[in-house]
Every structure is written in structure tokens, then in C-alpha cells.
């Protein structure tokens, strides 16, 4: 019960900070920055694989937040709205760099069928025993669209309905992109088998239940 009260108190506090920031309260905005900067930076770092770029993109995301916070209507969780903004900033950056972009609206015949969790030995290693350096290297090999969904689902812990909202795509496309991302990471693991070293789990063996 105490945890529920703490969570409710935190949500109420955040709601108040957002309302104050929307009215130009700089201290409230600074408090929101402190509350969310680490997770936004982590998201940017996972999607770019570059600390300098992640720092710059984190700053850009909060600059965008400062400009657009008045448009937040509370129709979703503030963190979800902020992460949508951050993901868009990163994807725009990657497009400018000329990297391959995967459309989340592409037609995929597999999206109407449930995505099967056909995990073999490599999948267990993928989900539970890749050290941080190797995981970052593997994620960096993914096209931006796949990378974003994989990071949001398997690392940040978002459900597919939340990712669909963040990425402005359908739940089916989110599931499809995650499946493709895992397949590409599995292929990368196979190709780099000799380079793999055991490490602490980064992502749980039990991925969040797909919804």
C-alpha cells in the first residue's frame, strides 16, 4: 500500500510540476528535467550508441520539451509523451545522417499473426547474457526503426500499445518490428560468436508480456 501511495504521490507531484511548467515556471521545468534526464539520456544512448550524440540529443529533446510542453494535454502519461518527443528527435537526427530508415507503417503480412517467441540458445543469450558493450554494439547494427522499438520494448520495458503511441504506429507494426529486430540481433550474434564474452544480464530472460 505504501508503494502505491508513493507512486500516486509522485504522479500527483509530476502533474503539478507539468502544470506549473506550462505556465512558465522555470523551477518546475528544472525539476522535470532532473526527474527524467537519466532515462531520456539512456534512451538516446541506446538508439545512437554514441555518448556525445546522446548528450546533444538529450539537450535537444528537453529544448523541444520547453517549447512544446504547453501542448501536453494529459491524454497519455507525461513520460510516454516525453519519450515520443525524444524518439522523434533521435530519428530525425539519424535521418539527417543518412542512415537507413525503416518505416513503421510498412505493410507486413506477418503482423496479422501473433509473433512467435521461438527462442533458441542464441535468443537466450540475446535476452539475458550479453554484456553491456556487446549489447550496445549489436543494437548499433540495427536500422533506426527496429532499434527504436527494440530499445523501448526490451530495454525500457514499454508495452506494445505504449510503443504504438510513442512511435505513431499500429500495435501490429510494433510487434512486427520487434520480431525483425530480434532476428537481426540473433544473426549478429551468430556472425560474431567468437567475439562474445559473458557478462551480467542487461535485459531479463523473461521479456515483458506482449499486449
LINTA-V867582 format. One record per backbone hydrogen bond with DSSP energy under -1.0 kcal/mol. NH is the residue of the N-H (numbers start at 1). CO is the residue of the C=O. If there is no record, write none. Layout:
[[NH;CO] [NH;CO]]
This chain:
[[5;1] [6;2] [7;3] [8;4] [9;5] [10;6] [11;7] [12;8] [13;9] [14;10] [15;11] [16;12] [17;13] [18;14] [19;15] [20;16] [21;17] [22;18] [24;21] [25;20] [29;25] [30;26] [31;27] [32;28] [33;29] [34;30] [35;31] [36;32] [37;33] [40;36] [41;37] [42;38] [43;39] [44;40] [45;41] [46;42] [47;43] [48;44] [49;45] [54;50] [55;51] [56;52] [57;53] [58;54] [59;55] [60;56] [61;57] [62;58] [63;59] [64;60] [65;61] [66;62] [67;63] [68;64] [69;65] [71;68] [72;69] [81;77] [82;78] [83;79] [84;80] [85;81] [86;82] [87;83] [88;84] [89;85] [90;86] [91;87] [92;88] [93;89] [94;90] [95;91] [96;92] [97;93] [98;95] [99;94] [111;108] [113;110] [118;116] [119;117] [124;120] [125;121] [126;122] [127;123] [128;124] [129;125] [135;131] [136;132] [137;133] [138;134] [139;135] [140;136] [141;138] [142;139] [144;100] [147;143] [148;144] [149;145] [150;146] [151;147] [152;148] [153;149] [154;150] [155;151] [156;151] [158;152] [163;159] [164;160] [165;161] [166;162] [167;163] [169;164] [174;170] [175;171] [176;172] [177;173] [178;174] [179;175] [180;176] [181;177] [182;178] [183;179] [184;180] [185;181] [186;182] [187;183] [188;184] [189;185] [190;186] [191;187] [192;188] [193;190] [195;192] [207;205]]
